[in-house]
Amino acid sequence: MALLAAFCILLFFLSPSEVVSSGATTASNGTATTATSIRGNSAVAGGFLQSGTCKSYGCKALYVLDQSCQCNEHCVKHENCCRDYAQECSDGAAQMPQINSCKSNGCNAPFMRDRSCQCNTKCVAHGNCCNDYVQECGHSESSLIPLPPTKIYGHPSPSKTYPKHKGFTLWLVEEFDAPLDLDSDPIWTWGDGGLKEGQVRFVKEQITFGDGKMKILMKKNQGKQQPCSHAQSENVKPKALVSGELRTRYNMFRYGRYEVSMKAPCVQPHDTKINGNFVATVFIFRDASFHHWREIDVEVTGRRPGAISTNVLNANHAARWHRYMEETDYPTTYDHVNARADFHTYAFEWLPDVIRWYVDGKMIREKKDSKVKVPELSAKIMMNLWVYRHTKFPFGGFELKNDKFPMVSEYDWFRFYKWDGDTDYPPAGMKASALHGDDLYLTSNNPCDGIPQIGEVEKHGKTFKPCKATCR
C-alpha cells in the first residue's frame, strides 16, 4: 500500500507536459482537477461519460488526456468512466457498487442534487438518467431518445416556413425583427473581450438592431473600458478600436447545422471593391487558452470581395495559439460574388466525425478527423467583427492602410438545427442547470450577465483567480 500511495503522489505532481495522448506510455492519474476539466465532453450518467468506449480505447492503468472518457480505476472516483467500463475492464465490475445507479438508489425517486444521475421519468427529458435506468426501471430504450422540441427557441417569425434538413431539427432562430435585450435575454448576451492579435475591444453598445437586422459597428475607440474582461477572464490591454460580439450565454450547443445570412462590411464607405483588413464571423467557441480550446469558424475577410476562410481549432491547456492546433482552408474565392455588396448564407454542419462548410447552399469544404480532431465539447455560438494587428502577414487582409472607420457588418437572420443523434446538447428546456462540470468553467461573458466565474485561470503551469469587473 505504501508503494501504491507513493506512486499516486508522484503522478499527482506530473506537469501538464507529462499528460500525453492515448498513443503514449506515461500520463497523469486523473486527479480531481484534471478529471473535472474533461467532464464537459457530454452529460454524466451513473458516473459514466456518454461518448467513447473502453472497447475501443482499451483498459488502461493511467489517465489519457485526449480520450473523451477513461478506463482506469480512478475514473469511478472522478465520474469520467466510459459507459462500458464495468463490462470491458476487470476492475469495473468490482467497483460498480461505488457508482450511483438505479439498482442502489431505486426507481421513481425525487431529484437528488448530490447524485450524479437520476432514476425517475424526468431524467429522460433532462438527459441525466443512470446507466442502468432501462434495465432496473423497466423503460424501453426508445423512451431515452428525447422528442423534438415543442417550440423553436429564440425569436422565429410566425409567418415563415423554415427549410428542413434531413437528420436535423430546427431548434433556435433569430430573425432580428426586434431588438434583443442583451442583458436579460435568456439565450443571448454580449462579449467584453479583446483578441490579443486584434486591435478591437468588444463592447455592448456596438451591437445594434434595426430594419430587421443585427448590425455590428466597428469604430475608433474614444471611450475607456475596464481592463478586466470576463469573456477572457483576465485583463485586456487598451485597444484602438471598439466593436461588438454577440454570443450565447452558455456552452450548450454542439452537433448540428449552424446558418447565418450575413453581409460583410465595406473597407471604405460606399465602395465594395477596395480591399483592406477585417474579419466578419459566425463560429462556435469554447474556453480558448485555459482549459479546452474548441472552435469552428466561418470568416469573411477583407483580402478580396469574395474572400472566405474556414477554420477548426482543437487544443487543451494551450497558453497561446500554435500552428499544430489549427487547420485553416480558403476553399473558394468567389470571383462572381461580392460578400460586401449582398447578403449570403454561410453554414457549417458539425457532426462527431466530420465538419462541412457551405456558402449559399453549396458545400465548399469537408473536414474529417486528421491532425486536428473534430471538436467534441459543447460550445457557445458567436458573431463578431474585428481587425488584425499591424504585422507583416496580417490575417484578414494585407492592406490595413485602406481601412476607414466606421465599418458595419449586417446579419439578417441566424438558425441552429440540432443534430438528431445528440441526446445531450442543447439540454432540455435550454436550462443551464442541466449543464455539467467543465461546461460551466469560466463561462461569464461580461460583468452584467450574472454568471459566476467557476474555476481558475490556468496559464504557463500556474493558476490564477479570474479578474472581476463591475456592471455599469
C-alpha positions as CSV (number, residue, x, y, z in Angstrom):
1,M,0.0,0.0,0.0
2,A,2.8,2.4,0.8
3,L,4.3,1.9,-2.7
4,L,0.9,2.5,-4.3
5,A,0.4,5.7,-2.3
6,A,3.9,6.9,-3.3
7,F,3.1,6.1,-6.9
8,C,-0.1,8.1,-6.8
9,I,1.6,11.1,-5.2
10,L,4.2,11.0,-7.9
11,L,1.6,11.0,-10.6
12,F,-0.3,13.9,-8.9
13,F,2.7,16.2,-9.3
14,L,3.4,15.4,-13.0
15,S,3.5,18.6,-15.1
16,P,0.9,19.2,-17.9
17,S,3.6,18.4,-20.4
18,E,3.7,14.8,-19.0
19,V,0.0,14.3,-19.7
20,V,0.0,12.6,-23.0
21,S,-2.3,11.1,-25.7
22,S,-3.6,7.6,-26.0
23,G,-0.6,6.5,-28.1
24,A,1.9,7.4,-25.3
25,T,3.2,5.4,-22.4
26,T,3.0,7.9,-19.5
27,A,0.1,10.0,-18.3
28,S,-1.3,11.7,-15.2
29,N,-3.6,9.6,-12.9
30,G,-6.6,11.9,-13.5
31,T,-6.6,14.0,-10.3
32,A,-9.8,15.8,-9.4
33,T,-8.7,18.9,-11.2
34,T,-7.8,17.2,-14.4
35,A,-10.8,14.9,-14.4
36,T,-13.1,17.9,-13.9
37,S,-11.6,19.5,-17.0
38,I,-12.6,16.5,-19.1
39,R,-16.2,16.1,-17.8
40,G,-17.7,18.5,-20.2
41,N,-17.4,16.0,-23.1
42,S,-21.0,15.0,-22.5
43,A,-23.6,14.6,-19.8
44,V,-22.6,12.3,-16.9
45,A,-25.0,9.4,-16.3
46,G,-24.4,7.0,-13.5
47,G,-20.7,8.0,-13.2
48,F,-20.2,7.3,-16.9
49,L,-19.5,9.8,-19.7
50,Q,-21.7,9.2,-22.7
51,S,-19.2,9.2,-25.5
52,G,-16.2,6.9,-26.1
53,T,-15.9,3.2,-25.1
54,C,-13.4,1.1,-23.2
55,K,-13.9,-1.5,-26.0
56,S,-12.4,1.0,-28.5
57,Y,-9.9,2.6,-26.1
58,G,-8.8,-0.5,-24.2
59,C,-8.4,-0.7,-20.4
60,K,-5.5,1.4,-19.2
61,A,-3.9,1.9,-15.9
62,L,-3.3,5.6,-16.3
63,Y,-5.3,8.7,-17.3
64,V,-5.3,9.5,-21.0
65,L,-5.8,13.2,-21.8
66,D,-7.2,13.0,-25.3
67,Q,-9.9,10.4,-24.6
68,S,-13.4,11.6,-24.0
69,C,-13.8,9.2,-21.1
70,Q,-11.5,7.0,-19.1
71,C,-11.0,3.2,-18.5
72,N,-8.9,3.0,-15.3
73,E,-9.6,2.5,-11.6
74,H,-9.6,6.3,-10.9
75,C,-12.5,7.0,-13.3
76,V,-15.1,5.9,-10.7
77,K,-14.0,8.5,-8.2
78,H,-13.8,11.2,-10.8
79,E,-17.0,10.2,-12.6
80,N,-15.5,10.1,-16.0
81,C,-15.7,6.3,-16.8
82,C,-16.8,5.2,-20.2
83,R,-20.2,3.6,-20.3
84,D,-18.8,0.0,-20.8
85,Y,-16.1,0.3,-18.1
86,A,-17.8,-2.4,-15.9
87,Q,-18.2,-4.8,-18.8
88,E,-14.9,-4.4,-20.5
89,C,-12.4,-3.8,-17.7
90,S,-11.6,-6.3,-14.9
91,D,-11.7,-3.7,-12.2
92,G,-15.0,-2.3,-13.4
93,A,-17.4,-4.9,-12.1
94,A,-15.9,-4.8,-8.6
95,Q,-16.3,-1.0,-8.4
96,M,-19.9,-0.9,-9.7
97,P,-21.4,-0.6,-6.2
98,Q,-19.5,2.7,-5.7
99,I,-21.2,4.3,-8.7
100,N,-24.7,5.9,-8.4
101,S,-27.1,3.5,-10.0
102,C,-30.8,2.8,-10.1
103,K,-30.1,-0.5,-8.5
104,S,-28.7,1.2,-5.4
105,N,-30.9,4.3,-5.5
106,G,-34.2,2.9,-6.5
107,C,-36.7,4.0,-9.3
108,N,-39.0,7.0,-9.3
109,A,-37.1,8.7,-6.5
110,P,-37.3,12.5,-6.4
111,F,-34.5,14.6,-7.8
112,M,-31.4,14.4,-5.6
113,R,-28.8,17.1,-6.2
114,D,-26.0,15.2,-4.7
115,R,-26.4,12.3,-7.2
116,S,-24.5,12.3,-10.5
117,C,-27.5,10.6,-12.2
118,Q,-31.3,10.2,-11.6
119,C,-33.8,7.4,-11.7
120,N,-37.2,9.0,-12.5
121,T,-39.1,9.6,-15.6
122,K,-37.9,13.2,-15.7
123,C,-34.3,12.1,-16.2
124,V,-35.2,11.2,-19.8
125,A,-36.1,14.9,-20.6
126,H,-33.0,16.2,-18.7
127,G,-30.6,13.6,-20.1
128,N,-29.2,12.6,-16.7
129,C,-30.5,9.0,-16.3
130,C,-28.3,6.5,-14.6
131,N,-26.6,3.9,-16.8
132,D,-28.9,1.1,-15.6
133,Y,-32.2,3.1,-15.8
134,V,-33.6,0.9,-18.7
135,Q,-32.6,-2.4,-17.0
136,E,-33.8,-1.5,-13.5
137,C,-36.7,0.8,-14.0
138,G,-38.4,-1.0,-16.9
139,H,-38.4,1.7,-19.5
140,S,-37.7,0.9,-23.2
141,E,-34.6,2.2,-24.9
142,S,-36.7,4.3,-27.2
143,S,-38.0,6.3,-24.3
144,L,-34.5,7.6,-23.7
145,I,-34.5,9.4,-27.0
146,P,-35.7,13.0,-26.4
147,L,-38.6,14.1,-28.6
148,P,-38.2,17.1,-30.9
149,P,-38.8,20.4,-29.0
150,T,-42.4,21.5,-28.8
151,K,-41.2,25.0,-29.8
152,I,-38.5,26.7,-31.7
153,Y,-36.3,28.8,-29.3
154,G,-35.3,32.4,-29.9
155,H,-37.5,34.7,-32.0
156,P,-38.8,32.9,-35.1
157,S,-41.2,34.6,-37.4
158,P,-44.7,33.0,-37.3
159,S,-45.2,33.9,-40.9
160,K,-42.2,32.0,-42.2
161,T,-41.9,28.3,-43.2
162,Y,-38.3,27.3,-42.4
163,P,-36.3,24.9,-44.5
164,K,-35.8,21.3,-43.3
165,H,-32.5,19.4,-43.3
166,K,-32.6,15.6,-43.0
167,G,-31.1,14.4,-39.7
168,F,-31.5,17.8,-38.1
169,T,-34.3,19.5,-36.1
170,L,-34.7,23.3,-36.1
171,W,-34.0,24.4,-32.6
172,L,-33.1,28.1,-32.5
173,V,-34.0,31.0,-34.8
174,E,-33.2,34.7,-34.6
175,E,-34.9,36.9,-37.2
176,F,-33.6,40.2,-35.6
177,D,-37.0,41.8,-36.3
178,A,-37.0,43.4,-32.8
179,P,-34.1,44.4,-30.6
180,L,-32.6,41.8,-28.2
181,D,-32.1,42.9,-24.6
182,L,-28.5,41.6,-24.3
183,D,-28.5,41.9,-20.5
184,S,-31.7,39.9,-19.9
185,D,-32.3,37.7,-22.9
186,P,-32.3,34.0,-21.8
187,I,-30.1,32.8,-24.7
188,W,-28.0,35.7,-26.0
189,T,-25.7,38.2,-24.4
190,W,-22.6,40.2,-25.4
191,G,-18.9,39.6,-25.0
192,D,-16.4,42.0,-23.4
193,G,-13.2,40.5,-24.8
194,G,-10.4,41.8,-26.9
195,L,-8.4,39.4,-29.0
196,K,-4.6,39.5,-28.3
197,E,-3.9,39.5,-32.1
198,G,-6.6,42.2,-32.8
199,Q,-7.0,45.9,-32.5
200,V,-10.5,45.7,-31.1
201,R,-12.3,45.7,-27.7
202,F,-15.8,44.3,-27.8
203,V,-18.5,46.4,-26.0
204,K,-22.3,46.1,-25.9
205,E,-23.0,49.4,-27.5
206,Q,-21.6,48.4,-30.8
207,I,-24.3,45.8,-31.3
208,T,-27.5,47.4,-32.7
209,F,-30.8,46.3,-34.2
210,G,-32.8,48.0,-36.9
211,D,-34.6,47.3,-40.2
212,G,-35.0,43.7,-39.3
213,K,-31.2,43.1,-38.9
214,M,-28.5,43.0,-36.3
215,K,-25.6,45.3,-37.0
216,I,-22.1,45.3,-35.6
217,L,-20.3,48.6,-35.9
218,M,-16.6,48.9,-35.6
219,K,-15.1,52.4,-35.0
220,K,-12.3,54.2,-33.3
221,N,-12.2,53.8,-29.5
222,Q,-12.9,57.1,-27.9
223,G,-14.1,55.7,-24.6
224,K,-12.4,53.9,-21.7
225,Q,-13.1,50.3,-20.9
226,Q,-12.4,48.4,-17.7
227,P,-9.2,46.4,-18.1
228,C,-10.8,43.2,-16.9
229,S,-12.6,41.1,-19.5
230,H,-15.0,38.4,-18.1
231,A,-15.0,36.8,-21.5
232,Q,-11.3,36.3,-21.3
233,S,-11.1,36.0,-17.5
234,E,-8.1,38.4,-17.4
235,N,-7.1,41.9,-18.1
236,V,-7.0,43.2,-21.7
237,K,-4.7,45.9,-22.9
238,P,-6.2,49.1,-24.4
239,K,-7.3,48.8,-28.0
240,A,-7.5,51.4,-30.8
241,L,-11.0,50.3,-31.9
242,V,-14.3,49.1,-30.4
243,S,-16.7,46.6,-32.0
244,G,-19.3,44.1,-30.9
245,E,-19.6,40.4,-30.3
246,L,-23.0,38.6,-29.9
247,R,-22.7,35.3,-28.1
248,T,-24.9,32.7,-26.4
249,R,-24.7,32.8,-22.6
250,Y,-23.6,29.1,-22.0
251,N,-21.7,26.3,-23.6
252,M,-24.8,24.3,-24.5
253,F,-24.6,23.9,-28.3
254,R,-22.8,21.1,-30.0
255,Y,-23.5,18.9,-33.1
256,G,-25.8,20.4,-35.6
257,R,-26.2,22.8,-38.5
258,Y,-25.4,26.5,-38.0
259,E,-26.6,29.0,-40.6
260,V,-26.4,32.8,-40.9
261,S,-27.4,35.3,-43.5
262,M,-24.6,38.0,-43.4
263,K,-23.3,40.9,-45.4
264,A,-19.6,41.8,-44.7
265,P,-18.5,45.4,-44.3
266,C,-17.0,47.8,-46.9
267,V,-13.4,48.7,-46.2
268,Q,-14.3,52.3,-47.3
269,P,-17.7,53.8,-47.4
270,H,-19.9,53.0,-50.5
271,D,-17.1,51.1,-52.2
272,T,-17.3,47.3,-52.1
273,K,-14.2,46.6,-54.2
274,I,-11.4,48.3,-52.1
275,N,-9.6,45.7,-50.1
276,G,-8.3,46.1,-46.6
277,N,-8.4,44.2,-43.3
278,F,-11.4,42.9,-41.3
279,V,-12.8,39.6,-40.1
280,A,-16.6,39.2,-40.1
281,T,-17.7,35.9,-38.5
282,V,-20.1,33.3,-37.3
283,F,-18.5,30.5,-35.2
284,I,-18.7,28.2,-32.2
285,F,-16.1,28.7,-29.4
286,R,-15.2,27.3,-26.0
287,D,-12.6,28.3,-23.4
288,A,-9.6,29.3,-25.5
289,S,-6.3,29.2,-23.8
290,F,-7.1,27.9,-20.3
291,H,-8.8,24.5,-20.5
292,H,-10.2,23.4,-23.8
293,W,-9.9,25.5,-26.9
294,R,-12.6,24.3,-29.3
295,E,-13.5,26.4,-32.4
296,I,-15.2,26.1,-35.8
297,D,-15.3,29.3,-37.9
298,V,-16.7,30.9,-41.0
299,E,-14.8,34.1,-41.6
300,V,-15.3,36.6,-44.4
301,T,-12.2,38.7,-44.6
302,G,-11.0,42.0,-46.3
303,R,-8.5,40.3,-48.5
304,R,-10.8,40.3,-51.5
305,P,-14.5,40.9,-52.1
306,G,-15.2,37.1,-52.1
307,A,-12.6,36.0,-49.6
308,I,-13.9,33.3,-47.2
309,S,-11.9,31.2,-44.7
310,T,-12.9,28.2,-42.8
311,N,-11.1,27.1,-39.6
312,V,-11.2,24.4,-36.9
313,L,-9.1,24.6,-33.7
314,N,-8.7,21.9,-31.1
315,A,-6.3,22.0,-28.2
316,N,-6.0,21.6,-24.4
317,H,-4.2,23.7,-21.9
318,A,-2.6,25.9,-24.6
319,A,-1.4,29.2,-23.2
320,R,-1.4,30.7,-26.7
321,W,-2.1,29.8,-30.3
322,H,0.2,27.3,-32.0
323,R,0.1,26.1,-35.6
324,Y,-0.5,22.5,-34.6
325,M,-3.9,23.2,-33.1
326,E,-5.5,24.7,-36.3
327,E,-6.4,23.7,-39.8
328,T,-7.4,26.6,-42.0
329,D,-8.6,26.5,-45.5
330,Y,-9.5,29.1,-48.1
331,P,-11.8,26.8,-50.1
332,T,-13.2,29.3,-52.6
333,T,-12.6,32.9,-53.6
334,Y,-15.9,33.8,-55.3
335,D,-14.9,36.0,-58.2
336,H,-18.6,36.1,-59.2
337,V,-19.7,37.1,-55.6
338,N,-19.1,40.2,-53.6
339,A,-19.6,39.4,-49.9
340,R,-19.7,43.1,-49.1
341,A,-22.4,44.1,-51.6
342,D,-25.0,41.4,-50.8
343,F,-26.3,39.1,-48.2
344,H,-25.1,35.5,-48.5
345,T,-25.9,32.4,-46.5
346,Y,-23.0,30.8,-44.6
347,A,-23.4,27.5,-42.8
348,F,-21.5,24.6,-41.3
349,E,-22.6,21.1,-40.2
350,W,-20.8,19.9,-37.2
351,L,-21.0,16.1,-36.6
352,P,-18.9,13.8,-34.3
353,D,-16.6,12.8,-37.1
354,V,-16.9,15.4,-39.8
355,I,-17.5,19.1,-40.4
356,R,-18.9,20.5,-43.7
357,W,-19.0,24.2,-44.7
358,Y,-21.5,25.7,-47.1
359,V,-21.9,29.0,-48.9
360,D,-25.3,29.8,-50.5
361,G,-26.2,26.1,-50.2
362,K,-23.0,24.8,-51.9
363,M,-20.5,22.7,-49.9
364,I,-17.1,24.3,-50.0
365,R,-15.2,22.1,-47.6
366,E,-15.4,18.8,-45.8
367,K,-13.0,18.0,-42.9
368,K,-12.8,14.7,-41.1
369,D,-10.6,13.6,-38.2
370,S,-7.0,14.1,-39.0
371,K,-4.1,16.0,-37.4
372,V,-6.7,18.3,-35.8
373,K,-9.6,16.4,-34.4
374,V,-13.2,17.3,-34.9
375,P,-14.2,19.2,-31.7
376,E,-16.3,17.1,-29.3
377,L,-17.2,19.5,-26.5
378,S,-20.2,21.8,-26.2
379,A,-19.6,25.5,-27.1
380,K,-21.1,29.0,-27.4
381,I,-22.4,30.5,-30.7
382,M,-20.7,33.8,-31.5
383,M,-20.7,36.5,-34.2
384,N,-18.3,39.4,-34.2
385,L,-16.3,41.9,-36.3
386,W,-12.7,42.7,-35.8
387,V,-9.4,43.9,-37.3
388,Y,-6.0,42.2,-37.1
389,R,-3.0,44.0,-35.5
390,H,-0.3,45.6,-37.7
391,T,2.1,42.9,-38.6
392,K,4.0,41.6,-41.7
393,F,1.4,38.9,-42.5
394,P,-1.9,40.0,-41.0
395,F,-4.8,37.6,-41.1
396,G,-7.9,39.3,-42.6
397,G,-6.1,41.2,-45.4
398,F,-2.8,42.8,-46.2
399,E,-3.9,46.3,-46.9
400,L,-4.7,47.6,-43.4
401,K,-3.8,51.1,-44.6
402,N,-7.0,51.2,-46.6
403,D,-9.3,50.7,-43.6
404,K,-11.7,53.6,-42.9
405,F,-14.0,53.6,-40.0
406,P,-16.7,53.0,-39.1
407,M,-17.3,49.6,-40.7
408,V,-20.5,47.7,-40.3
409,S,-21.3,44.1,-40.8
410,E,-25.0,43.1,-41.0
411,Y,-26.9,39.9,-40.0
412,D,-30.3,39.2,-41.5
413,W,-31.0,36.0,-39.5
414,F,-29.4,33.1,-37.7
415,R,-30.6,29.5,-37.4
416,F,-29.4,26.4,-35.5
417,Y,-30.6,22.9,-36.3
418,K,-29.8,20.4,-33.6
419,W,-28.4,17.1,-34.9
420,D,-30.9,14.3,-34.1
421,G,-28.2,12.0,-32.8
422,D,-27.1,14.3,-30.0
423,T,-29.1,13.5,-26.9
424,D,-27.0,15.7,-24.6
425,Y,-26.9,19.2,-26.1
426,P,-28.7,21.5,-26.0
427,P,-30.2,20.3,-22.7
428,A,-33.9,20.0,-22.4
429,G,-35.6,23.4,-21.9
430,M,-32.3,25.2,-22.7
431,K,-31.7,25.1,-18.9
432,A,-28.2,26.0,-17.6
433,S,-29.0,23.9,-14.5
434,A,-28.7,20.8,-16.8
435,L,-25.1,21.5,-17.7
436,H,-22.3,19.6,-16.1
437,G,-18.8,20.1,-14.9
438,D,-16.5,21.8,-17.4
439,D,-19.4,23.2,-19.3
440,L,-19.5,25.9,-16.6
441,Y,-15.8,26.6,-16.4
442,L,-15.1,30.4,-16.5
443,T,-18.2,30.9,-18.6
444,S,-19.1,34.5,-17.7
445,N,-19.3,36.7,-20.8
446,N,-19.4,40.2,-19.3
447,P,-19.8,41.8,-15.9
448,C,-23.6,42.2,-16.3
449,D,-24.6,38.7,-17.2
450,G,-24.9,37.4,-13.6
451,I,-23.0,34.2,-14.4
452,P,-20.4,33.2,-11.8
453,Q,-16.8,32.5,-12.8
454,I,-16.3,28.9,-11.7
455,G,-12.7,27.8,-11.8
456,E,-9.3,29.4,-12.0
457,V,-7.2,30.6,-14.9
458,E,-4.5,28.1,-15.9
459,K,-1.5,29.7,-17.6
460,H,2.1,28.5,-18.0
461,G,1.6,25.8,-15.4
462,K,0.3,28.3,-12.8
463,T,-3.3,29.1,-11.6
464,F,-4.8,32.5,-11.0
465,K,-8.2,33.8,-9.9
466,P,-10.1,35.3,-12.8
467,C,-10.3,39.1,-12.8
468,K,-13.6,40.8,-11.9
469,A,-15.2,43.9,-13.5
470,T,-18.2,45.8,-12.4
471,C,-21.5,46.1,-14.3
472,R,-22.0,49.7,-15.5
